[in-house]
């Protein structure tokens, strides 16, 4: 009986807390990722009237014709400052990113990781009471650690490499649903 009562109280608290977060949570997807056949989703939560925290992720498991592939998973947290109010108008942000990748399109295969961060500018248009459209572009840094090898599978043929990348680190045209 006590377990049932405890479970019921937890459920009530959960639904009460969820209702209290109304219009402060957004679910989004980046259309540019979908153009590369990469499923992706992001969740953004309001921290205050001017700050939100987003956690986005993407995963590409596909292999294309002629064994061309670029399999990867990516996680990108982002802290945004809104000049007007959350989920409306101009914003600037700082983002981090981490990923693991494997693939290649020509003569080489790359198997590795990346980590870094950067800065983003964006704008959010309100389409209706629950739907928004967001465009964002970011620049920053990424450190890549990878093994480079010929496209044929050969464990002993790889070469360990690292690379420092400075440039675009985020591009998004996202469809957003706010709760």
GILIN-V404505 format. One record per residue. N is the residue number from 1. RES is the residue in one small letter. NEAR is the number of other ideal C-beta (glycine too) atoms within 12 Angstrom. Layout:
n=(N/N)
res=(RES/RES)
near=(NEAR/NEAR)
//
This chain:
n=(1/2/3/4/5/6/7/8/9/10/11/12/13/14/15/16/17/18/19/20/21/22/23/24/25/26/27/28/29/30/31/32/33/34/35/36/37/38/39/40/41/42/43/44/45/46/47/48/49/50/51/52/53/54/55/56/57/58/59/60/61/62/63/64/65/66/67/68/69/70/71/72/73/74/75/76/77/78/79/80/81/82/83/84/85/86/87/88/89/90/91/92/93/94/95/96/97/98/99/100/101/102/103/104/105/106/107/108/109/110/111/112/113/114/115/116/117/118/119/120/121/122/123/124/125/126/127/128/129/130/131/132/133/134/135/136/137/138/139/140/141/142/143/144/145/146/147/148/149/150/151/152/153/154/155/156/157/158/159/160/161/162/163/164/165/166/167/168/169/170/171/172/173/174/175/176/177/178/179)
res=(x/x/x/x/x/x/x/x/x/x/x/x/x/x/x/x/x/x/x/x/x/x/x/x/x/x/x/x/x/x/x/x/x/x/x/x/x/x/x/x/x/x/x/x/x/x/x/x/x/x/x/x/x/x/x/x/x/x/x/x/x/x/x/x/x/x/x/x/x/x/x/x/x/x/x/x/x/x/x/x/x/x/x/x/x/x/x/x/x/x/x/x/x/x/x/x/x/x/x/x/x/x/x/x/x/x/x/x/x/x/x/x/x/x/x/x/x/x/x/x/x/x/x/x/x/x/x/x/x/x/x/x/x/x/x/x/x/x/x/x/x/x/x/x/x/x/x/x/x/x/x/x/x/x/x/x/x/x/x/x/x/x/x/x/x/x/x/x/x/x/x/x/x/x/x/x/x/x/x)
near=(7/8/9/10/11/12/13/14/14/14/14/14/14/14/14/13/14/15/14/14/19/16/23/24/28/36/23/39/28/33/20/23/29/19/14/20/20/26/20/31/26/35/28/41/27/27/18/15/16/21/24/37/27/43/27/41/26/34/22/26/17/18/16/16/8/10/18/18/23/30/26/33/24/35/25/41/26/40/26/43/25/28/19/17/21/31/40/28/22/22/35/25/38/27/38/30/36/27/33/24/30/27/28/28/16/15/13/24/29/32/30/31/25/30/25/30/26/29/25/35/27/37/26/35/20/21/17/12/13/17/20/32/26/44/25/37/24/33/23/28/23/32/23/27/23/28/25/25/24/18/22/14/15/15/11/10/16/21/17/15/18/17/19/15/22/15/16/22/32/39/26/38/25/38/28/37/24/30/23)
//
